[in-house]
Structures are given as C-alpha cells and as structure tokens.
Amino acid sequence: MKKLIVWIGILAFVVSCTTQQKITGQKANSVVIENKDSTQYQLTILDPQFENWYTLHNNPSQYRQLSYYENWNRQYAAAWDAKAANPMRYPFFQSIIGYDPNVEYGMKLNHKLFYYFQYVEHVLNIPILSGGGPHVILN
C-alpha cells in the first residue's frame, strides 16, 4: 500500500512538472501587438525575464530615431513571422507578430519591440535574422 502511494506521488509530481513546463514554454515566447483603440497600441511580451532585462537596458540617453527602430522591426518581424509559419523547424517562434509597416506604433512600442528582438538574439542566443542584426551595445 505504501509503495502504491509513493508511486502515485511520484507520478503526480512528474505530471505537474511537465504541465508547468509546457505552459511556461508556450507563454515565454509570445509577442502580441494589440490595438487598444483606433490610435493606441500595446505590446505584450509574456516573458518575465525580459521585463527585468529591459528595465536594466532601457536607457533613454541611448535612444535612436524612430525610423531606426521601425526599419529594424520590419526586418525582424518579417523574419520572425516566416519562422513562426514553420513551427516544426523553429519551435521557439510560436506566435506571429504581425507588425504592419504602414501603422504608426510610436516610439515606445517600437523601442521595446526592438529590444525584445535584441534580447532573443543576444541573451537567449536564438538567431532571428539570417544575416545578423545591428551591432547594439547592451550594457
């Protein structure tokens, strides 16, 4: 009887760990641009480590022009979406970003999205652009 209880406990532990890993894995790489109303957009990144990293690297004195971020975000989002279309080959890229170059998202959203791409490439070491991205100094 005691062996049965131990085995049930071990099985429950393994199942709970596996379930938690799947949920975390699915949410950790989700990037969503939401239209809050007709003129405001919200960027949702479901990776708690990114928020901490971004807080440390978000330095307004190192901001570039909006066109710089828009240009790189177009390239990164197109590469990301192409990889998301092939989840068997690129399992990390589960969600399509859907960045529209004709929409004015504003400086805040473009800056944060750009830095998320930098985080994925330089911290998680997952290449997005095949030719490499910008050479950004991340202190």
Sequence and secondary structure as in RCSB ss.txt:
>XXXX:A:sequence
MKKLIVWIGILAFVVSCTTQQKITGQKANSVVIENKDSTQYQLTILDPQFENWYTLHNNPSQYRQLSYYENWNRQ
YAAAWDAKAANPMRYPFFQSIIGYDPNVEYGMKLNHKLFYYFQYVEHVLNIPILSGGGPHVILN
>XXXX:A:secstr
 HHHHHHHHHHHHHHHHHHHHHHHHHHHT EEEEESSSS EEEEE  HHHHHHHHHH  GGG   HHHHHHHHHH
HHHHHHHHHT TTT TT  S     TTS   HHHHHHHHHHHHIIIIIS    STT        
